[in-house]
Amino acid sequence: LSLAATSFTGSPVSIGVLEEVPAVITFKNDSNQEVFVADNTGSTKGWTMVTGEKIIVDCTANKGASASHLAFVRGTEFYATAPVGTGTFRIGVLTAE
């Protein structure tokens, strides 16, 4: 999933929707702007990523957990909030069976 920084508006903009449940998910800010990332449009819960920052999440750590809030489920939509800029914000997904 990716979003060009020229698409940033200062309001939440969809980066994309997960088509599969990830085993590992990466978030990479290759833009020239700080980006607030959230999995909701309200933009109240999420995190801010500085230019060049990358976050790697091993989702298999919660493999035996039954609580749905411990994983990114299929259909999760991610949003970026930042002023217009240059570059790209990317989300990488690695799946496993």
N, CA and C of each residue as an Amber inpcrd file, in Angstrom:
protein
   291
   0.8520000  -1.1690000   0.0000000   0.0000000   0.0000000   0.0000000
   0.8940000   1.2260000   0.0000000   0.5240000   2.2560000  -0.7290000
   1.3200000   3.4760000  -0.7220000   0.4470000   4.6860000  -1.0350000
   0.9490000   5.8390000  -0.6030000   0.2390000   7.0920000  -0.8320000
   1.2800000   8.1600000  -1.1420000   1.1280000   8.8250000  -2.2740000
   2.0290000   9.9200000  -2.6300000   1.7810000  11.1020000  -1.7040000
   2.8550000  11.7420000  -1.2600000   2.7280000  12.8800000  -0.3480000
   2.0250000  14.0630000  -1.0000000   1.9720000  14.0920000  -2.3140000
   1.2220000  15.1450000  -2.9990000  -0.2730000  14.9920000  -2.7610000
  -0.6960000  13.8130000  -2.2480000  -2.1120000  13.5680000  -1.9310000
  -2.4600000  13.9600000  -0.5000000  -1.4480000  14.2980000   0.3190000
  -1.7270000  14.7370000   1.6880000  -2.5230000  16.0400000   1.6370000
  -3.4740000  16.1900000   2.5670000  -4.3300000  17.3850000   2.5720000
  -4.3780000  18.0940000   3.9160000  -3.7780000  17.5030000   4.9420000
  -3.9210000  18.0390000   6.2930000  -5.0670000  17.3720000   7.0330000
  -5.8660000  16.6000000   6.3280000  -6.9500000  15.7970000   6.8930000
  -6.6320000  14.3300000   6.6250000  -7.2990000  13.3970000   7.3200000
  -7.0260000  11.9750000   7.0800000  -7.3100000  11.5740000   5.6330000
  -6.3190000  10.9180000   5.0090000  -6.4370000  10.4090000   3.6410000
  -6.1390000   8.9150000   3.6840000  -6.9510000   8.1120000   3.0230000
  -6.7650000   6.6670000   3.0310000  -5.4700000   6.2650000   2.3370000
  -4.6850000   5.4240000   3.0240000  -3.4840000   4.8360000   2.4230000
  -3.8770000   3.5580000   1.6980000  -4.8600000   2.8460000   2.2530000
  -5.3260000   1.6110000   1.6450000  -5.9200000   0.6730000   2.6730000
  -6.3890000  -0.4670000   2.1880000  -7.0970000  -1.4570000   3.0000000
  -6.3420000  -2.7770000   2.9490000  -6.1880000  -3.4210000   4.1030000
  -5.5390000  -4.7340000   4.1400000  -6.4340000  -5.7720000   3.4860000
  -5.8780000  -6.5030000   2.5390000  -6.6280000  -7.5730000   1.8770000
  -6.4170000  -8.9100000   2.5620000  -5.3600000  -9.0190000   3.3610000
  -5.0460000 -10.2410000   4.1070000  -4.6350000  -9.8650000   5.5270000
  -4.6400000 -10.8390000   6.4130000  -4.1550000 -10.6300000   7.7700000
  -2.6270000 -10.7070000   7.7210000  -1.9310000  -9.6620000   8.1730000
  -0.4790000  -9.6740000   8.0640000   0.2080000 -10.5010000   9.1520000
   1.3060000 -11.1590000   8.7720000   2.1920000 -11.7780000   9.7580000
   3.1800000 -10.7090000  10.2280000   3.6540000  -9.8980000   9.2790000
   4.5210000  -8.7600000   9.5660000   4.0130000  -7.5870000   8.7400000
   3.9980000  -6.4090000   9.3580000   3.5750000  -5.2120000   8.6380000
   4.6040000  -4.1200000   8.8920000   4.9660000  -3.3950000   7.8290000
   5.9320000  -2.3070000   7.9650000   5.2850000  -0.9890000   7.5500000
   5.6830000   0.0580000   8.2220000   5.2310000   1.4120000   7.9150000
   6.4950000   2.2310000   7.6430000   6.5640000   2.9140000   6.4890000
   7.7620000   3.6760000   6.1230000   7.3660000   5.0420000   5.6030000
   7.8920000   6.0650000   6.2590000   7.6250000   7.4300000   5.8310000
   8.7620000   7.9170000   4.9400000   8.5760000   7.7920000   3.6380000
   9.5460000   8.2790000   2.6600000   9.1350000   9.6460000   2.1180000
   8.3620000  10.3940000   2.9070000   7.9500000  11.7350000   2.4850000
   8.8070000  12.7780000   3.2110000   8.6130000  14.0260000   2.8640000
   9.3340000  15.1050000   3.5340000   8.4990000  15.7490000   4.6400000
   7.4230000  15.0730000   5.0710000   6.5320000  15.5900000   6.1070000
   6.4190000  14.6040000   7.2690000   6.1760000  15.1180000   8.4890000
   5.7700000  14.2410000   9.5860000   4.3660000  13.7510000   9.2620000
   4.1130000  12.4550000   9.4610000   2.8290000  11.8660000   9.0960000
   2.2070000  11.2210000  10.3330000   0.9540000  11.5630000  10.6100000
   0.1910000  10.8900000  11.6610000  -0.5390000   9.7260000  11.0030000
  -0.3310000   8.5190000  11.5140000  -0.9060000   7.3040000  10.9390000
  -1.9350000   6.7380000  11.9090000  -3.0830000   6.3470000  11.3750000
  -4.1460000   5.7790000  12.2160000  -4.9290000   4.7440000  11.4310000
  -5.6080000   3.8710000  12.1590000  -6.4930000   2.9090000  11.4960000
  -7.9510000   3.2930000  11.7220000  -8.1750000   4.6040000  11.8590000
  -9.5300000   5.1500000  11.9580000  -9.5100000   6.5490000  11.3670000
 -10.6580000   7.0360000  10.9550000 -10.7040000   8.3610000  10.3290000
 -10.7380000   9.4780000  11.3510000 -10.9880000   9.1580000  12.6160000
 -11.0680000  10.1900000  13.6340000  -9.7200000  10.7730000  14.0020000
  -8.6500000  10.0540000  13.6600000  -7.2880000  10.5110000  13.9090000
  -7.0110000  10.8700000  15.3580000  -7.6010000  10.1450000  16.2770000
  -7.3340000  10.3930000  17.6930000  -6.4330000   9.3350000  18.2890000
  -6.3360000   8.1750000  17.6560000  -5.4730000   7.0920000  18.1240000
  -4.5810000   6.6700000  16.9750000  -3.3020000   6.7830000  17.1720000
  -2.3510000   6.4450000  16.1320000  -0.9740000   6.8670000  16.5720000
  -0.1020000   7.1540000  15.6200000   1.2570000   7.5600000  15.9520000
   1.7780000   8.4810000  14.8620000   2.7370000   9.3210000  15.2430000
   3.3650000  10.2400000  14.3110000   4.7170000   9.6810000  13.8910000
   4.9760000   9.7080000  12.5960000   6.2460000   9.2230000  12.0510000
   6.9880000  10.3690000  11.3890000   8.2500000  10.5560000  11.7690000
   9.0750000  11.5990000  11.1710000   9.5870000  11.1250000   9.8150000
  10.1140000  12.0440000   9.0460000  10.6780000  11.7260000   7.7400000
  11.7490000  10.6410000   7.8640000  11.6380000   9.6100000   7.0410000
  12.6210000   8.5310000   7.0280000  12.3860000   7.4430000   8.0640000
  11.3960000   7.6100000   8.9320000  11.1540000   6.6170000   9.9790000
  10.4890000   5.3650000   9.4170000  10.8680000   4.2070000   9.9700000
  10.2720000   2.9300000   9.5830000   9.9100000   2.1650000  10.8440000
   8.7280000   1.5790000  10.8540000   8.2600000   0.7600000  11.9730000
   7.9510000  -0.6270000  11.4290000   8.4620000  -1.6560000  12.1090000
   8.1980000  -3.0400000  11.7370000   7.4240000  -3.6830000  12.8850000
   6.2700000  -4.2670000  12.5810000   5.4280000  -4.9050000  13.5940000
   5.3180000  -6.3930000  13.2760000   5.7700000  -7.2220000  14.2150000
   5.6370000  -8.6790000  14.0880000   4.2890000  -9.0670000  14.6860000
   3.3090000  -9.2740000  13.8400000   1.9490000  -9.5850000  14.2950000
   1.8150000 -11.0120000  14.8010000   2.8190000 -11.8580000  14.5740000
   2.7450000 -13.2380000  15.0390000   2.9560000 -13.3350000  16.5440000
   3.4010000 -12.2640000  17.1760000   3.6070000 -12.2710000  18.6220000
   2.2880000 -12.5010000  19.3650000   1.1630000 -12.1580000  18.7430000
  -0.1560000 -12.3260000  19.3650000  -0.8880000 -13.5510000  18.8090000
  -0.1560000 -14.4950000  18.2770000  -0.7160000 -15.6470000  17.5640000
  -1.8130000 -16.3870000  18.3240000  -1.6260000 -16.6180000  19.6060000
  -2.6140000 -17.3740000  20.3760000  -3.6710000 -16.5220000  21.0520000
  -3.6070000 -15.2180000  20.8660000  -4.5400000 -14.3070000  21.5450000
  -5.9300000 -14.3760000  20.9230000  -6.9310000 -14.2390000  21.7550000
  -8.3010000 -14.2920000  21.2630000  -8.9150000 -12.8980000  21.1040000
  -8.2970000 -11.8870000  21.6810000  -8.8530000 -10.5310000  21.6010000
  -8.6110000  -9.9510000  20.2100000  -9.6680000  -9.4790000  19.5710000
  -9.5720000  -8.9870000  18.2010000  -8.7390000  -7.7080000  18.0900000
  -8.6040000  -6.9690000  19.1870000  -7.8560000  -5.7150000  19.1220000
  -6.3370000  -5.9240000  19.1540000  -5.8780000  -7.1710000  19.1920000
  -4.4470000  -7.4510000  19.2250000  -3.8670000  -7.7380000  17.8420000
  -4.6410000  -7.5090000  16.8000000  -4.1590000  -7.7900000  15.4490000
  -4.8040000  -6.8270000  14.4570000  -4.1560000  -6.6760000  13.3020000
  -4.7530000  -5.9450000  12.1910000  -5.5260000  -6.9680000  11.3650000
  -6.8270000  -6.8480000  11.3090000  -7.6590000  -7.8170000  10.6020000
  -7.8150000  -7.4260000   9.1330000  -8.2060000  -8.4010000   8.3260000
  -8.5250000  -8.1310000   6.9190000  -9.5840000  -7.0290000   6.8820000
  -9.3930000  -6.0670000   6.0120000 -10.3400000  -4.9630000   5.8980000
  -9.9450000  -3.7280000   6.7010000  -8.8690000  -3.8200000   7.5070000
  -8.4020000  -2.6440000   8.2400000  -7.9450000  -1.5890000   7.2360000
  -8.4310000  -0.3780000   7.4220000  -8.0380000   0.7250000   6.5330000
  -7.1300000   1.6760000   7.3050000  -6.0240000   2.0740000   6.6900000
  -5.0720000   2.9840000   7.3150000  -5.1920000   4.3660000   6.6950000
  -4.9710000   5.3890000   7.5290000  -5.0890000   6.7810000   7.1030000
  -3.8240000   7.5450000   7.4630000  -3.4620000   8.5040000   6.6320000
  -2.3330000   9.3900000   6.8760000  -2.8460000  10.8200000   6.9590000
  -2.3520000  11.5520000   7.9520000  -2.6760000  12.9690000   8.0830000
  -1.3690000  13.7500000   8.0830000  -1.2090000  14.6320000   7.1110000
  -0.0070000  15.4530000   6.9790000  -0.2930000  16.5570000   5.9640000
   0.4840000  17.6340000   6.0250000   0.3580000  18.6450000   4.9680000
   0.9460000  18.1180000   3.6620000   0.5300000  18.6970000   2.5680000
   1.0220000  18.2620000   1.2550000   2.5500000  18.2970000   1.2410000
   3.1260000  17.3120000   0.5610000   4.5820000  17.2280000   0.5380000
   5.0640000  16.5000000  -0.7010000   6.2940000  15.9900000  -0.6050000
   6.8640000  15.1930000  -1.6800000   7.2620000  13.8400000  -1.1160000
   7.4160000  12.8560000  -1.9920000   7.7820000  11.5160000  -1.5590000
   6.5570000  10.6240000  -1.4250000   6.6960000   9.5700000  -0.6200000
   5.6480000   8.5550000  -0.5040000   5.6040000   8.0020000   0.9120000
   4.4080000   7.6250000   1.3520000   4.2420000   6.8720000   2.5930000
   3.8630000   5.4560000   2.1800000   4.5450000   4.4630000   2.7610000
   4.3250000   3.0720000   2.3430000   3.9770000   2.1560000   3.5190000
   3.1360000   1.1780000   3.2220000   2.8370000   0.0950000   4.1730000
   3.1160000  -1.2050000   3.4400000   3.9970000  -2.0270000   4.0220000
   4.3200000  -3.3220000   3.4490000   3.6810000  -4.4270000   4.2820000
   3.1740000  -5.4520000   3.6130000   2.4840000  -6.5460000   4.3010000
   3.0990000  -7.8830000   3.8950000   3.4920000  -8.6590000   4.8850000
   3.9760000 -10.0080000   4.6600000   2.9600000 -10.9500000   5.2850000
   2.4310000 -11.8800000   4.4800000   1.4470000 -12.8330000   4.9890000
   2.0640000 -14.2040000   5.0870000   1.4330000 -15.0670000   5.8680000
   1.9000000 -16.4450000   6.0280000   0.6890000 -17.3270000   6.2650000
   0.8140000 -18.5870000   5.8940000  -0.2840000 -19.5220000   6.1310000
   0.1180000 -20.5370000   7.1610000
